[in-house]
Structure formats: C-alpha cells, structure tokens
Amino acid sequence: MGDSFESRIDGSDAPTMTKSELIVRLAEHYPQLVTKDAEFAVRTILDAMARTLSDGHRIEIRGFGSFALSRRPPRVGRNPKSGEKVMVPEKRVPHFKPGKDLRERVDSQPKDPSL
C-alpha cells in the first residue's frame, strides 16, 4: 500500500498524508512550482512553526486551528521493570485545537465505510 498508510491510535488503517506526499501534491497542484521549491516551502513553514512553539509562543491559523503549548507538571513515576520510583521532570507539549471551519469541513465529509 506504500507510505501513505500508518496504523492510527484507534487501531484502524486509515490513509495518512506524509510530508513528502504534501510536497508532491503541492507541486502537482501548482505547476509553476517545481518539487524542490514546494519542498523548500513546506520545510520553511514547518521549521518556523516548530521554532515558534519552542520559543513558547502560540500559532493561530484562521480557519484551520491553533497550536499552543501545554505544561505537564513534574511528577513521580515508576520504572515499569523494577517498580523503582523515578522523578519525571516537567514537560511542555504541543497541543492542536482545530478551528471551527476545519471541524465543520471534516464533519461534513461523507463517511467512507472503509475507513
């Protein structure tokens, strides 16, 4: 089936768009863009988003959604092998909240029983 299928969290095998597939689709949709330029554009956008989040800032893309950081406080965990208590440090994790337009667009798509 190729690289476009990965196992999802819910256990189903639904198609997944990879970064390389996004680049190919952009190059196909915009013939004036060669694949190398589409790759540069996608890489630049994703790098800028990662840098913005790592600097502690929020990203909002109207009509799509917002990316923010959630804080996970430090806690005491356990080593699953030995049962020994281990201090787990605080973490900042990215969180995506879809916008209203994206939620409505996804919800209005016809349901495919094969997914």
All heavy atoms as an XYZ file, in Angstrom:
906
protein
N       0.813     -1.195      0.000
C       0.000      0.000      0.000
C       0.857      1.260      0.000
O       0.360      2.335     -0.139
C      -0.903      0.028      1.238
C      -1.930     -1.052      1.306
S      -3.460     -0.439      0.654
C      -4.293     -1.913      0.262
N       2.142      1.197      0.266
C       3.008      2.368      0.202
C       3.140      3.063      1.542
O       2.707      2.577      2.578
N       3.725      4.255      1.476
C       3.996      5.023      2.696
C       2.775      5.751      3.218
O       2.818      6.340      4.285
C       5.085      6.071      2.418
C       6.425      5.425      2.105
O       6.586      4.247      2.457
O       7.282      6.101      1.516
N       1.655      5.763      2.467
C       0.530      6.579      2.858
C      -0.375      5.903      3.887
O      -1.384      6.451      4.261
C      -0.302      6.964      1.635
O      -0.854      5.813      1.055
N      -0.015      4.723      4.365
C      -0.836      4.060      5.363
C      -0.019      3.816      6.616
O       1.052      3.264      6.571
C      -1.377      2.726      4.833
C      -2.436      2.909      3.798
C      -2.116      2.989      2.464
C      -3.753      3.034      4.172
C      -3.087      3.164      1.506
C      -4.744      3.204      3.217
C      -4.411      3.277      1.889
N      -0.546      4.262      7.723
C       0.064      4.007      9.028
C      -1.052      3.569      9.959
O      -2.205      3.904      9.756
C       0.700      5.289      9.579
C       1.885      5.774      8.783
C       2.453      7.062      9.351
O       2.008      7.481     10.435
O       3.324      7.638      8.711
N      -0.710      2.859     10.990
C      -1.713      2.446     11.957
C      -2.079      3.645     12.825
O      -1.213      4.334     13.341
C      -1.151      1.327     12.830
O      -2.139      0.890     13.713
N      -3.360      3.916     12.947
C      -3.812      5.042     13.760
C      -3.955      4.613     15.208
O      -3.939      3.440     15.536
C      -5.151      5.549     13.239
C      -4.997      6.206     11.891
C      -6.260      6.739     11.323
N      -7.312      6.938     12.291
C      -8.478      7.468     12.011
N      -8.739      7.855     10.803
N      -9.403      7.613     12.920
N      -4.120      5.595     16.070
C      -4.270      5.350     17.501
C      -5.467      4.443     17.769
O      -5.423      3.564     18.611
C      -4.419      6.677     18.273
C      -3.106      7.444     18.205
C      -4.832      6.437     19.714
C      -3.169      8.834     18.772
N      -6.552      4.656     16.993
C      -7.754      3.854     17.227
C      -7.660      2.456     16.626
O      -8.604      1.683     16.686
C      -9.001      4.578     16.719
C      -8.979      4.827     15.219
O      -8.057      4.338     14.537
O      -9.887      5.523     14.728
N      -6.501      2.116     16.021
C      -6.290      0.774     15.504
C      -6.674      0.585     14.054
O      -6.371     -0.435     13.464
N      -7.332      1.580     13.455
C      -7.734      1.427     12.063
C      -6.563      1.773     11.145
O      -5.628      2.444     11.539
C      -8.927      2.336     11.750
O      -8.543      3.692     11.813
N      -6.632      1.292      9.925
C      -5.615      1.614      8.931
C      -6.195      2.631      7.959
O      -6.656      2.275      6.882
C      -5.163      0.360      8.174
C      -4.265     -0.513      9.020
O      -3.555      0.044      9.875
O      -4.272     -1.740      8.834
N      -6.181      3.909      8.353
C      -6.700      4.973      7.507
C      -5.541      5.641      6.779
O      -4.425      5.666      7.273
C      -7.440      6.006      8.361
N      -5.794      6.162      5.573
C      -4.721      6.824      4.839
C      -4.185      8.023      5.621
O      -4.932      8.743      6.262
C      -5.376      7.264      3.534
C      -6.813      6.998      3.648
C      -7.055      6.191      4.875
N      -2.876      8.214      5.544
C      -2.207      9.303      6.228
C      -1.371     10.053      5.210
O      -0.644      9.432      4.446
C      -1.274      8.748      7.330
O      -2.059      7.995      8.237
C      -0.571      9.849      8.076
N      -1.484     11.386      5.194
C      -0.658     12.156      4.288
C       0.676     12.452      4.961
O       0.710     12.991      6.062
C      -1.319     13.474      3.898
C      -0.443     14.289      2.947
S      -1.105     15.879      2.508
C      -2.285     15.390      1.290
N       1.753     12.107      4.295
C       3.091     12.379      4.814
C       3.582     13.710      4.256
O       2.981     14.275      3.328
C       4.075     11.267      4.404
O       4.190     11.268      2.981
C       3.615      9.900      4.909
N       4.684     14.191      4.814
C       5.263     15.440      4.338
C       5.651     15.330      2.865
O       5.391     16.250      2.083
C       6.477     15.814      5.199
C       7.079     17.148      4.832
C       8.070     17.661      5.846
C       9.318     16.842      5.907
N      10.389     17.469      6.716
N       6.231     14.209      2.475
C       6.636     14.046      1.072
C       5.424     14.013      0.143
O       5.475     14.535     -0.976
C       7.497     12.799      0.888
O       6.815     11.646      1.306
N       4.315     13.428      0.584
C       3.096     13.428     -0.233
C       2.514     14.836     -0.350
O       1.997     15.208     -1.403
C       2.057     12.481      0.357
C       2.429     11.033      0.185
C       1.524     10.091      0.952
O       0.896     10.501      1.947
O       1.470      8.923      0.550
N       2.594     15.617      0.710
C       2.135     17.009      0.663
C       2.949     17.790     -0.363
O       2.397     18.551     -1.162
C       2.259     17.655      2.042
C       1.961     19.154      2.123
C       0.536     19.453      1.698
C       2.233     19.662      3.527
N       4.248     17.579     -0.365
C       5.129     18.262     -1.317
C       4.756     17.892     -2.753
O       4.633     18.758     -3.622
C       6.599     17.920     -1.013
C       7.008     18.565      0.311
C       7.517     18.358     -2.141
C       8.289     18.032      0.902
N       4.532     16.605     -2.993
C       4.153     16.149     -4.342
C       2.816     16.760     -4.751
O       2.661     17.237     -5.885
C       4.105     14.603     -4.398
C       3.449     14.113     -5.674
C       5.498     14.026     -4.248
N       1.849     16.770     -3.846
C       0.539     17.351     -4.178
C       0.633     18.834     -4.484
O      -0.041     19.333     -5.385
C      -0.454     17.122     -3.038
C      -0.994     15.735     -3.003
C      -2.200     15.672     -2.115
N      -2.657     14.308     -1.978
C      -3.751     13.976     -1.317
N      -4.470     14.888     -0.728
N      -4.111     12.722     -1.234
N       1.440     19.558     -3.708
C       1.625     20.986     -3.979
C       2.232     21.196     -5.363
O       1.779     22.053     -6.123
C       2.535     21.625     -2.931
C       1.893     22.024     -1.621
C       2.951     22.491     -0.631
C       0.857     23.107     -1.834
N       3.263     20.430     -5.673
C       3.924     20.556     -6.974
C       2.968     20.200     -8.114
O       3.011     20.828     -9.179
C       5.164     19.676     -7.017
N       2.086     19.218     -7.904
C       1.115     18.840     -8.935
C       0.040     19.909     -9.097
O      -0.397     20.215    -10.200
C       0.454     17.508     -8.584
C       1.351     16.307     -8.758
C       0.711     15.015     -8.232
O      -0.383     15.077     -7.606
O       1.317     13.951     -8.441
N      -0.407     20.466     -7.974
C      -1.494     21.449     -7.999
C      -1.036     22.801     -8.533
O      -1.819     23.539     -9.119
C      -2.082     21.606     -6.591
C      -3.381     22.338     -6.568
N      -3.459     23.693     -6.361
C      -4.654     21.914     -6.747
C      -4.722     24.073     -6.395
N      -5.466     23.004     -6.635
N       0.218     23.142     -8.306
C       0.781     24.406     -8.769
C       1.936     24.096     -9.721
O       3.086     23.983     -9.304
C       1.271     25.253     -7.593
C       0.157     25.630     -6.655
C      -0.068     24.914     -5.476
C      -0.711     26.670     -6.967
C      -1.107     25.246     -4.626
C      -1.757     27.007     -6.121
C      -1.950     26.290     -4.959
O      -2.982     26.618     -4.118
N       1.633     23.969    -11.026
C       2.658     23.557    -11.994
C       3.849     24.518    -12.068
O       4.940     24.123    -12.467
C       1.915     23.519    -13.324
C       0.486     23.696    -13.030
C       0.339     24.143    -11.623
N       3.653     25.776    -11.659
C       4.763     26.722    -11.687
C       5.790     26.428    -10.586
O       6.904     26.937    -10.615
C       4.270     28.176    -11.581
C       3.666     28.569    -10.243
C       2.169     28.274    -10.108
O       1.632     27.447    -10.833
N       1.519     28.941     -9.178
N       5.409     25.578     -9.620
C       6.333     25.181     -8.554
C       7.003     23.866     -8.931
O       6.326     22.885     -9.204
C       5.572     24.934     -7.246
C       5.255     26.085     -6.329
C       4.481     25.568     -5.123
C       6.494     26.806     -5.879
N       8.311     23.866     -8.944
C       8.996     22.585     -9.111
C       9.012     21.902     -7.743
O       8.852     22.554     -6.710
C      10.433     22.754     -9.663
C      10.396     23.283    -11.082
C      11.260     23.643     -8.783
N       9.178     20.615     -7.724
C       9.129     19.860     -6.468
C      10.107     20.412     -5.437
O       9.793     20.486     -4.251
C       9.411     18.373     -6.736
O       8.470     17.908     -7.701
C       9.260     17.547     -5.477
N      11.281     20.824     -5.883
C      12.294     21.357     -4.970
C      11.794     22.627     -4.267
O      12.034     22.822     -3.080
C      13.576     21.650     -5.753
C      14.790     21.808     -4.907
C      16.031     21.858     -5.786
C      17.267     21.813     -4.925
N      18.480     21.760     -5.724
N      11.084     23.494     -5.007
C      10.540     24.719     -4.408
C       9.413     24.395     -3.433
O       9.292     25.018     -2.381
C      10.028     25.666     -5.495
C      11.151     26.251     -6.326
O      12.307     26.267     -5.850
O      10.871     26.689     -7.468
N       8.566     23.438     -3.788
C       7.482     23.022     -2.881
C       8.067     22.438     -1.608
O       7.586     22.721     -0.506
C       6.576     22.010     -3.579
N       9.119     21.641     -1.751
C       9.776     21.061     -0.576
C      10.359     22.155      0.315
O      10.221     22.116      1.535
C      10.879     20.106     -1.022
C      11.623     19.469      0.129
C      12.741     18.546     -0.333
O      12.971     18.416     -1.555
O      13.381     17.957      0.551
N      10.985     23.149     -0.292
C      11.559     24.262      0.467
C      10.461     25.019      1.222
O      10.623     25.374      2.393
C      12.325     25.211     -0.463
C      12.896     26.400      0.238
C      14.022     26.277      1.030
C      12.289     27.647      0.112
C      14.556     27.382      1.692
C      12.806     28.747      0.771
C      13.941     28.618      1.562
N       9.325     25.260      0.553
C       8.221     25.990      1.174
C       7.661     25.220      2.372
O       7.467     25.792      3.457
C       7.117     26.248      0.149
N       7.412     23.938      2.203
C       6.860     23.123      3.291
C       7.845     23.057      4.453
O       7.475     23.245      5.616
C       6.495     21.704      2.789
C       6.181     20.775      3.943
C       5.324     21.776      1.815
N       9.117     22.819      4.140
C      10.139     22.737      5.196
C      10.253     24.071      5.942
O      10.347     24.092      7.165
C      11.485     22.344      4.596
C      12.496     21.970      5.643
C      13.786     21.382      5.105
N      13.827     21.150      3.677
C      14.654     21.786      2.841
N      15.497     22.669      3.283
N      14.640     21.493      1.556
N      10.208     25.191      5.217
C      10.307     26.514      5.833
C       9.140     26.774      6.782
O       9.328     27.253      7.903
C      10.369     27.608      4.745
O      11.498     27.365      3.919
C      10.475     28.984      5.360
N       7.932     26.437      6.342
C       6.746     26.656      7.180
C       6.809     25.785      8.440
O       6.592     26.269      9.549
C       5.455     26.367      6.380
C       5.253     27.444      5.323
C       4.242     26.272      7.303
C       4.177     27.123      4.310
N       7.121     24.503      8.272
C       7.162     23.608      9.434
C       8.279     23.987     10.400
O       8.088     23.938     11.625
C       7.296     22.160      8.980
C       6.097     21.601      8.200
C       6.378     20.178      7.740
C       4.830     21.663      9.029
N       9.432     24.390      9.875
C      10.530     24.832     10.738
C      10.152     26.090     11.521
O      10.455     26.208     12.705
C      11.809     25.092      9.932
C      12.474     23.817      9.443
O      12.093     22.717      9.911
O      13.374     23.920      8.573
N       9.483     27.032     10.847
C       9.063     28.262     11.520
C       8.047     27.957     12.621
O       8.101     28.544     13.712
C       8.470     29.245     10.507
N       7.141     27.028     12.347
C       6.147     26.662     13.363
C       6.824     25.989     14.562
O       6.508     26.310     15.716
C       5.083     25.745     12.754
C       4.198     26.451     11.747
S       3.054     25.346     10.900
C       1.878     25.041     12.207
N       7.739     25.072     14.303
C       8.441     24.383     15.392
C       9.255     25.379     16.223
O       9.255     25.313     17.458
C       9.351     23.297     14.818
N       9.921     26.307     15.543
C      10.724     27.312     16.253
C       9.832     28.215     17.108
O      10.151     28.518     18.254
C      11.526     28.124     15.236
C      12.585     29.008     15.812
C      13.497     29.657     14.763
N      12.815     30.122     13.548
C      12.843     29.486     12.376
N      13.488     28.344     12.254
N      12.206     29.974     11.329
N       8.695     28.622     16.566
C       7.762     29.481     17.300
C       7.253     28.779     18.554
O       7.217     29.371     19.630
C       6.582     29.891     16.390
O       7.105     30.605     15.267
C       5.582     30.749     17.128
N       6.875     27.513     18.423
C       6.400     26.761     19.592
C       7.520     26.551     20.604
O       7.299     26.686     21.811
C       5.825     25.410     19.161
C       4.442     25.466     18.511
C       4.071     24.103     17.950
C       3.397     25.945     19.491
N       8.718     26.245     20.132
C       9.817     26.011     21.078
C      10.202     27.294     21.807
O      10.737     27.240     22.910
C      11.029     25.400     20.380
O      11.610     26.315     19.488
N       9.902     28.454     21.208
C      10.144     29.736     21.880
C       9.025     30.076     22.864
O       9.057     31.117     23.507
C      10.273     30.861     20.857
C      11.572     30.791     20.062
O      12.493     30.065     20.496
O      11.660     31.468     19.010
N       8.008     29.205     22.937
C       6.928     29.404     23.897
C       5.762     30.216     23.377
O       4.897     30.630     24.149
N       5.705     30.453     22.074
C       4.628     31.258     21.502
C       3.529     30.376     20.923
O       3.731     29.203     20.649
C       5.179     32.173     20.398
C       6.209     33.125     20.891
N       5.918     34.211     21.680
C       7.548     33.131     20.718
C       7.027     34.858     21.970
N       8.041     34.216     21.400
N       2.384     30.977     20.724
C       1.208     30.302     20.185
C       1.119     30.599     18.694
O       1.519     31.658     18.244
C      -0.014     30.868     20.920
C      -1.318     30.231     20.607
C      -2.398     30.821     21.563
N      -3.661     30.199     21.311
C      -4.558     30.649     20.440
N      -4.331     31.743     19.766
N      -5.689     30.004     20.268
N       0.554     29.669     17.933
C       0.355     29.850     16.492
C      -1.133     29.738     16.220
O      -1.775     28.782     16.654
C       1.097     28.767     15.685
C       2.588     28.819     15.961
C       0.798     28.917     14.197
C       3.327     27.609     15.431
N      -1.672     30.716     15.502
C      -3.085     30.666     15.137
C      -3.203     30.827     13.629
O      -2.720     31.804     13.069
C      -3.871     31.775     15.834
C      -5.345     31.705     15.538
C      -6.138     32.744     16.312
O      -5.782     33.034     17.452
O      -7.118     33.253     15.735
N      -3.834     29.850     12.996
C      -4.073     29.900     11.557
C      -5.588     29.932     11.390
O      -6.267     28.917     11.573
C      -3.455     28.682     10.840
C      -1.954     28.626     11.129
C      -3.729     28.753      9.340
C      -1.282     27.364     10.663
N      -6.109     31.113     11.093
C      -7.559     31.295     11.000
C      -8.169     30.324      9.997
O      -7.650     30.117      8.916
C      -7.884     32.729     10.595
C      -7.342     33.726     11.584
C      -8.390     34.698     11.998
N      -7.764     35.702     12.860
C      -8.042     35.824     14.127
N      -8.909     35.019     14.684
N      -7.463     36.746     14.855
N      -9.270     29.708     10.393
C      -9.953     28.750      9.543
C      -9.378     27.344      9.639
O      -9.960     26.410      9.133
N      -8.215     27.206     10.264
C      -7.592     25.886     10.389
C      -7.518     25.460     11.840
O      -8.047     24.424     12.217
C      -6.193     25.900      9.757
C      -5.525     24.562      9.762
C      -5.944     23.557      8.904
C      -4.491     24.299     10.634
C      -5.337     22.308      8.915
C      -3.870     23.062     10.655
C      -4.295     22.071      9.789
N      -6.850     26.255     12.666
C      -6.744     25.914     14.077
C      -5.583     26.629     14.733
O      -4.934     27.482     14.125
N      -5.324     26.269     15.978
C      -4.235     26.909     16.710
C      -3.364     25.852     17.376
O      -3.830     24.773     17.750
C      -4.785     27.883     17.750
O      -5.596     27.210     18.675
N      -2.102     26.182     17.480
C      -1.123     25.342     18.153
C      -0.659     26.105     19.382
O      -0.343     27.290     19.293
C       0.088     25.078     17.248
C      -0.241     24.325     15.997
C      -0.687     24.987     14.856
C      -0.090     22.951     15.949
C      -0.975     24.298     13.698
C      -0.377     22.246     14.784
C      -0.824     22.923     13.663
N      -0.637     25.436     20.506
C      -0.174     26.058     21.742
C       0.615     25.014     22.524
O       0.649     23.833     22.159
C      -1.365     26.563     22.562
N       1.225     25.457     23.593
C       1.966     24.540     24.450
C       1.161     24.252     25.699
O       0.571     25.154     26.292
C       3.313     25.154     24.845
C       4.320     25.301     23.718
C       5.564     26.005     24.225
C       4.685     23.961     23.136
N       1.119     23.024     26.083
C       0.523     22.623     27.356
C       1.670     22.251     28.284
O       2.684     21.720     27.847
C      -0.397     21.412     27.182
O      -1.485     21.746     26.361
N       1.490     22.519     29.544
C       2.517     22.211     30.535
C       2.117     20.964     31.303
O       1.001     20.861     31.813
C       2.656     23.377     31.503
C       3.669     23.160     32.573
C       3.679     24.362     33.542
N       4.392     24.027     34.742
C       3.866     23.446     35.810
N       2.592     23.143     35.831
N       4.602     23.169     36.854
N       3.017     19.999     31.367
C       2.809     18.810     32.198
C       3.719     18.972     33.408
O       4.943     18.992     33.262
C       3.156     17.537     31.436
C       2.155     17.215     30.351
C       2.404     15.845     29.791
N       1.498     15.601     28.676
C       1.689     14.671     27.773
N       2.761     13.898     27.831
N       0.833     14.509     26.798
N       3.147     19.081     34.577
C       3.971     19.323     35.769
C       4.860     18.131     36.107
O       4.594     17.004     35.659
C       2.938     19.553     36.875
C       1.696     18.910     36.389
C       1.730     18.960     34.885
N       5.920     18.378     36.878
C       6.769     17.254     37.295
C       5.968     16.283     38.153
O       5.008     16.672     38.824
C       7.885     17.916     38.102
C       7.383     19.256     38.469
C       6.344     19.637     37.461
N       6.349     15.021     38.102
C       5.619     14.017     38.874
C       6.545     12.861     39.217
O       7.639     12.739     38.680
C       4.417     13.496     38.101
C       4.809     12.801     36.802
C       3.589     12.390     35.983
N       3.981     11.822     34.712
C       4.330     10.567     34.502
N       4.349      9.708     35.508
N       4.668     10.142     33.308
N       6.065     12.039     40.109
C       6.808     10.835     40.460
C       6.226      9.685     39.650
O       5.034      9.421     39.687
C       6.694     10.534     41.978
C       7.393      9.231     42.305
C       7.268     11.679     42.792
N       7.080      9.038     38.866
C       6.654      7.904     38.066
C       7.312      6.635     38.593
O       8.002      6.647     39.613
N       7.077      5.559     37.914
C       7.685      4.287     38.324
C       8.358      3.636     37.122
O       7.829      3.650     36.018
C       6.633      3.335     38.867
C       6.060      3.787     40.189
C       5.510      2.586     40.941
N       4.994      3.006     42.215
C       5.693      2.999     43.336
N       6.937      2.601     43.340
N       5.154      3.386     44.466
N       9.522      3.056     37.367
C      10.200      2.272     36.354
C       9.388      0.986     36.208
O       9.243      0.229     37.166
C      11.635      1.974     36.799
C      12.399      1.135     35.811
O      11.840      0.332     35.081
N      13.706      1.329     35.800
N       8.845      0.711     35.011
C       7.976     -0.464     34.861
C       8.705     -1.790     35.102
O       8.084     -2.769     35.494
C       7.465     -0.372     33.431
C       8.353      0.585     32.736
C       8.985      1.457     33.772
N       9.991     -1.813     34.901
C      10.738     -3.051     35.060
C      11.027     -3.345     36.528
O      10.832     -4.463     37.007
C      12.052     -2.953     34.282
C      12.593     -4.263     33.819
C      13.750     -4.049     32.877
C      14.008     -5.306     32.098
N      15.063     -5.144     31.118
N      11.498     -2.319     37.260
C      11.926     -2.554     38.643
C      10.905     -2.087     39.680
O      10.995     -2.461     40.844
C      13.257     -1.844     38.900
O      13.079     -0.436     38.823
N       9.955     -1.231     39.248
C       8.995     -0.689     40.208
C       9.568      0.471     41.007
O       8.887      1.054     41.843
N      10.825      0.822     40.752
C      11.501      1.906     41.469
C      10.883      3.256     41.115
O      10.503      3.515     39.975
C      12.982      1.882     41.053
C      13.815      2.998     41.601
C      15.220      2.941     41.023
O      15.632      1.889     40.503
O      15.894      3.973     41.081
N      10.743      4.147     42.121
C      10.206      5.485     41.887
C      11.239      6.315     41.132
O      12.436      6.265     41.428
C       9.876      6.179     43.212
C       8.668      5.601     43.895
C       8.323      6.382     45.138
C       7.113      5.778     45.813
N       6.706      6.534     46.995
N      10.737      7.064     40.139
C      11.591      7.904     39.311
C      10.937      9.275     39.199
O       9.730      9.371     38.983
C      11.750      7.298     37.894
C      12.609      8.175     37.022
C      12.286      5.893     37.961
N      11.736     10.333     39.335
C      11.210     11.689     39.180
C      11.130     12.016     37.688
O      12.128     11.950     36.966
C      12.133     12.675     39.895
C      11.565     14.049     40.001
S      10.036     13.993     40.962
C       9.452     15.628     40.703
N       9.927     12.335     37.213
C       9.716     12.710     35.818
C       9.648     14.232     35.776
O       8.797     14.836     36.440
C       8.414     12.095     35.259
C       8.184     12.512     33.817
C       8.437     10.580     35.391
N      10.548     14.882     35.019
C      10.585     16.345     35.001
C       9.383     16.957     34.282
O       8.661     16.283     33.541
C      11.878     16.661     34.254
C      12.143     15.468     33.419
C      11.558     14.293     34.161
N       9.203     18.247     34.493
C       8.156     19.000     33.804
C       8.384     18.934     32.302
O       9.521     18.896     31.837
C       8.206     20.459     34.266
C       7.248     21.363     33.526
C       7.347     22.794     33.980
O       8.263     23.494     33.517
O       6.517     23.199     34.801
N       7.284     18.928     31.546
C       7.373     18.897     30.088
C       6.446     19.945     29.500
O       5.387     20.241     30.058
C       6.942     17.535     29.525
C       7.882     16.419     29.802
C       7.385     15.162     29.126
C       8.338     14.018     29.399
N       7.942     12.805     28.714
N       6.863     20.475     28.353
C       5.981     21.320     27.547
C       5.668     20.506     26.297
O       6.574     20.033     25.615
C       6.669     22.630     27.153
C       6.978     23.515     28.335
C       7.553     24.843     27.932
N       8.552     24.726     26.862
C       8.972     25.753     26.131
N       8.518     26.955     26.349
N       9.875     25.575     25.183
N       4.399     20.305     26.027
C       4.000     19.506     24.870
C       3.092     20.331     23.956
O       2.248     21.091     24.423
C       3.274     18.198     25.285
C       4.228     17.255     25.988
C       2.088     18.481     26.164
N       3.275     20.198     22.639
C       2.413     20.940     21.717
C       0.992     20.377     21.727
O       0.785     19.178     21.903
C       3.068     20.742     20.349
C       4.078     19.683     20.514
C       4.302     19.448     21.961
N       0.050     21.279     21.566
C      -1.363     20.903     21.559
C      -2.017     21.614     20.376
O      -1.805     22.798     20.155
C      -2.021     21.348     22.870
C      -3.498     21.172     22.885
N      -4.095     19.946     23.045
C      -4.503     22.061     22.757
C      -5.409     20.105     23.020
N      -5.679     21.376     22.833
N      -2.807     20.878     19.585
C      -3.518     21.449     18.442
C      -4.999     21.504     18.748
O      -5.588     20.519     19.201
C      -3.296     20.609     17.181
C      -4.100     21.090     16.005
C      -3.801     22.277     15.374
C      -5.174     20.352     15.537
C      -4.551     22.729     14.298
C      -5.929     20.780     14.461
C      -5.616     21.977     13.835
N      -5.592     22.665     18.504
C      -7.039     22.812     18.663
C      -7.591     23.228     17.302
O      -7.274     24.305     16.799
C      -7.363     23.876     19.701
C      -8.849     24.051     19.910
C      -9.147     25.087     20.968
C     -10.651     25.233     21.121
N     -10.989     26.320     22.040
N      -8.390     22.360     16.671
C      -8.921     22.702     15.344
C      -9.875     23.892     15.414
O     -10.612     24.067     16.383
C      -9.651     21.431     14.909
C      -9.890     20.662     16.150
C      -8.852     21.068     17.143
N      -9.861     24.697     14.362
C     -10.773     25.828     14.254
C     -12.152     25.371     13.833
O     -12.355     24.246     13.367
N     -13.106     26.282     13.964
C     -14.495     25.965     13.646
C     -14.653     25.533     12.184
O     -15.328     24.545     11.892
C     -15.369     27.184     13.927
C     -16.831     26.968     13.651
C     -17.629     28.222     13.926
C     -19.077     28.018     13.531
N     -19.850     29.265     13.639
N     -14.018     26.256     11.268
C     -14.131     25.918      9.839
C     -13.607     24.515      9.561
O     -14.221     23.752      8.820
C     -13.359     26.921      8.982
C     -13.975     28.307      8.991
O     -15.145     28.436      9.428
O     -13.294     29.255      8.561
N     -12.469     24.158     10.144
C     -11.898     22.822      9.935
C     -12.806     21.748     10.529
O     -13.067     20.730      9.886
C     -10.499     22.733     10.547
C      -9.802     21.377     10.428
C      -9.617     20.979      8.968
C      -8.469     21.410     11.149
N     -13.304     21.980     11.731
C     -14.209     20.998     12.357
C     -15.437     20.770     11.493
O     -15.859     19.634     11.272
C     -14.634     21.471     13.748
C     -13.577     21.330     14.806
C     -14.142     21.509     16.211
N     -15.075     22.609     16.336
C     -14.766     23.845     16.743
N     -13.531     24.130     17.073
N     -15.681     24.776     16.842
N     -16.034     21.863     10.986
C     -17.236     21.738     10.154
C     -16.921     21.031      8.837
O     -17.699     20.210      8.368
C     -17.833     23.117      9.888
C     -18.471     23.723     11.116
C     -18.927     25.157     10.900
O     -18.629     25.752      9.835
O     -19.566     25.704     11.817
N     -15.772     21.347      8.259
C     -15.387     20.730      6.989
C     -15.156     19.232      7.141
O     -15.605     18.434      6.323
C     -14.105     21.401      6.504
C     -13.963     21.431      5.052
C     -12.836     22.337      4.671
N     -12.382     21.899      3.371
C     -11.396     22.416      2.720
N     -10.709     23.382      3.249
N     -11.061     21.956      1.550
N     -14.496     18.845      8.206
C     -14.232     17.428      8.461
C     -15.528     16.691      8.756
O     -15.756     15.584      8.270
C     -13.224     17.258      9.624
C     -13.149     15.828     10.084
C     -11.857     17.773      9.205
N     -16.393     17.314      9.527
C     -17.634     16.667      9.923
C     -18.600     16.536      8.751
O     -19.409     15.611      8.716
C     -18.294     17.449     11.063
C     -19.432     16.687     11.701
O     -19.286     15.458     11.885
O     -20.458     17.306     12.017
N     -18.538     17.442      7.780
C     -19.496     17.403      6.669
C     -19.081     16.456      5.560
O     -19.844     16.223      4.631
C     -19.655     18.817      6.066
O     -18.469     19.201      5.408
N     -17.883     15.882      5.624
C     -17.431     14.957      4.595
C     -18.225     13.657      4.681
O     -18.531     13.186      5.769
C     -15.932     14.631      4.774
C     -15.031     15.837      4.588
C     -15.159     16.460      3.209
O     -15.199     15.747      2.213
N     -15.236     17.770      3.169
N     -18.562     13.070      3.516
C     -19.293     11.804      3.550
C     -18.452     10.726      4.247
O     -17.245     10.671      4.100
C     -19.494     11.453      2.085
C     -18.699     12.409      1.288
C     -18.252     13.522      2.193
N     -19.121      9.921      5.018
C     -18.439      8.857      5.759
C     -18.108      7.715      4.822
O     -18.958      7.211      4.106
C     -19.329      8.335      6.909
C     -19.829      9.415      7.851
C     -18.705     10.060      8.631
C     -19.220     11.000      9.667
N     -19.074     12.390      9.399
N     -16.843      7.298      4.817
C     -16.393      6.181      3.986
C     -16.331      4.944      4.883
O     -15.559      4.908      5.827
C     -15.020      6.485      3.390
C     -14.542      5.411      2.440
O     -15.198      4.357      2.350
O     -13.505      5.624      1.797
N     -17.152      3.936      4.615
C     -17.163      2.763      5.489
C     -15.839      2.004      5.524
O     -15.584      1.241      6.444
C     -18.283      1.885      4.913
C     -18.527      2.389      3.539
C     -18.052      3.821      3.500
N     -14.978      2.225      4.517
C     -13.696      1.505      4.517
C     -12.681      2.124      5.469
O     -11.632      1.566      5.697
C     -13.120      1.467      3.107
O     -12.746      2.773      2.696
N     -12.970      3.336      6.005
C     -12.014      3.994      6.906
C     -12.202      3.566      8.303
O     -12.879      3.431      9.055
C     -12.119      5.517      6.808
C     -11.727      6.103      5.471
C     -11.872      7.604      5.492
C     -10.290      5.764      5.120
